[in-house]
Amino acid sequence: MNAVDLGVPKAEAEAARWYLRAAEQGNEEAQNNLGNAYRFGRGIGKDDAEAARWFRKAAEQGHADAQDVLGSSYALGRGVPKDEAEAVRWFRKAAEQGVVVSQYNLGVMYSSGMGVAKDVSEPCFWLYLGASASDNPRTITERDIVGAKLTTDERLEIQQRCRTWAATHTSTSN
């Protein structure tokens, strides 16, 4: 039996219709879900620009996952004009809410000087946060590469900053 036999496409189309109804009424979770429906073409035609529009609506209401995806959209120019500074802005909002992948992306943006002035301590802070909340080898490797550029005192200062941050924030596994 395949997805068509199970009625999944019909269910996805029905879900997209309900997401649209709730999203139009300002429901941020529905806006995020509708953005994903457009992004992946689930139950509705794939449309990166429309996905970005709905992610923006959810992101502006503080939806952390939507902020992360919107950051990626700007970093890649997917559905919106490529704009690294705007990507950094949205990654930061999501990273500050504990979205681990945004912490990683923000660290990489700072490390590479994409959309922000190139820095050493700021990428380490975000990469240390991301690595402490995740066992993702890529995050850990990037943290170690960037962290190797720090003095022992700088590393200790960033680790203390991370502990202080972690005491007042929660991380998500996204």
C-alpha positions in Angstrom: 0.0 0.0 0.0 1.3 3.5 -0.8 0.5 7.0 0.4 -2.1 7.5 -2.3 -3.9 4.3 -1.2 -3.9 5.6 2.4 -5.4 8.9 1.3 -2.4 10.9 2.5 -2.4 13.4 -0.3 -6.1 14.2 0.4 -5.3 14.5 4.2 -2.3 16.8 3.4 -4.6 19.0 1.2 -7.2 19.1 3.9 -4.5 20.0 6.5 -3.2 22.8 4.3 -6.8 24.2 4.0 -7.2 24.2 7.8 -3.7 25.7 8.3 -4.7 28.5 5.9 -7.9 29.2 7.8 -6.1 29.4 11.1 -3.1 31.2 9.7 -5.3 33.9 8.2 -6.7 34.5 11.7 -3.1 35.1 13.0 -2.3 31.7 14.5 1.5 31.6 14.5 1.7 27.8 14.7 -0.7 27.5 11.7 1.4 30.1 9.9 4.5 28.1 10.5 2.8 24.8 9.4 1.5 26.5 6.3 5.0 27.8 5.5 6.2 24.2 5.8 3.4 23.0 3.5 4.4 25.5 0.9 8.1 24.8 1.4 7.8 21.1 0.9 4.7 21.1 -1.4 2.6 19.1 1.1 -1.0 19.3 0.3 -0.4 22.5 -1.6 1.8 23.5 -4.5 5.5 24.0 -3.6 6.2 27.8 -3.5 9.3 29.1 -1.7 8.1 32.8 -1.8 4.7 31.9 -0.3 6.5 29.7 2.3 8.7 32.7 3.2 5.7 35.0 3.5 4.0 32.6 6.0 7.2 32.0 7.9 7.7 35.7 8.3 4.2 36.1 9.7 4.9 33.4 12.3 8.5 34.7 13.0 7.2 38.2 13.6 5.0 36.8 16.3 8.1 35.1 17.9 7.8 31.6 16.6 11.3 30.3 17.0 11.2 27.6 14.3 9.8 30.0 11.8 12.6 32.5 12.7 15.2 29.8 12.1 13.7 28.8 8.7 13.3 32.5 7.7 17.0 33.0 8.6 17.9 30.0 6.3 15.7 31.4 3.6 17.6 34.7 3.6 21.0 33.0 3.9 20.2 30.9 0.8 17.9 33.3 -1.1 15.1 30.8 -1.0 11.8 32.6 -1.6 13.3 35.9 -0.7 16.3 37.9 -2.0 19.6 36.6 -0.5 20.4 38.9 2.4 23.0 37.7 4.9 22.4 40.5 7.4 18.7 39.7 7.5 19.6 36.0 7.9 21.8 36.9 10.9 18.9 38.9 12.4 16.5 36.0 12.2 19.0 33.4 13.3 19.8 35.5 16.3 16.1 35.7 17.3 15.8 31.9 17.1 19.2 31.3 18.7 18.2 33.5 21.7 15.1 31.3 22.1 17.3 28.2 22.3 17.1 26.9 18.7 20.3 24.9 18.5 20.6 24.9 14.7 20.2 28.7 14.8 23.0 28.9 17.4 25.2 26.9 15.0 24.2 29.0 12.0 24.8 32.2 13.8 28.2 31.0 15.0 29.1 30.2 11.4 27.9 33.5 10.1 30.0 35.4 12.7 33.0 33.1 12.1 32.8 33.7 8.3 31.9 37.4 8.5 28.6 36.7 6.6 26.1 39.5 7.2 28.2 40.7 10.2 31.7 41.8 11.0 34.0 38.8 11.3 34.6 38.0 15.0 36.3 35.3 17.1 34.5 35.4 20.5 30.9 35.8 19.3 30.9 32.7 17.0 32.5 30.7 19.9 29.8 31.8 22.2 27.0 30.6 19.9 28.9 27.4 18.8 29.6 26.6 22.5 25.9 27.0 23.3 24.9 24.9 20.3 27.4 22.2 21.1 26.4 22.0 24.8 22.8 21.4 23.8 23.5 19.0 21.0 25.6 16.0 20.1 25.8 17.1 16.5 29.4 16.4 15.3 29.3 19.3 12.9 28.5 21.8 15.7 31.2 20.3 17.9 33.8 20.3 15.2 33.1 23.9 14.2 33.2 24.9 17.9 36.6 23.3 18.3 38.0 24.9 15.1 36.8 28.4 16.0 37.6 27.8 19.7 41.3 27.0 18.9 41.7 30.6 18.0 41.0 31.8 21.5 43.3 32.2 24.4 42.6 30.1 27.5 41.2 33.2 29.3 38.9 34.0 26.3 37.7 30.4 26.3 37.0 30.5 30.0 35.2 33.8 29.7 33.0 32.4 26.9 32.3 29.2 28.9 31.2 31.4 31.8 29.0 33.4 29.5 27.4 30.2 28.2 26.7 29.0 31.8 25.1 32.3 32.6 23.0 32.2 29.4 22.0 28.6 30.0 20.8 29.4 33.5 18.2 31.8 32.1 17.3 30.1 28.8 16.1 26.8 27.5 17.3 25.1 24.4 15.4 23.2 21.8 16.7 20.4 19.7 15.8 21.9 16.4 
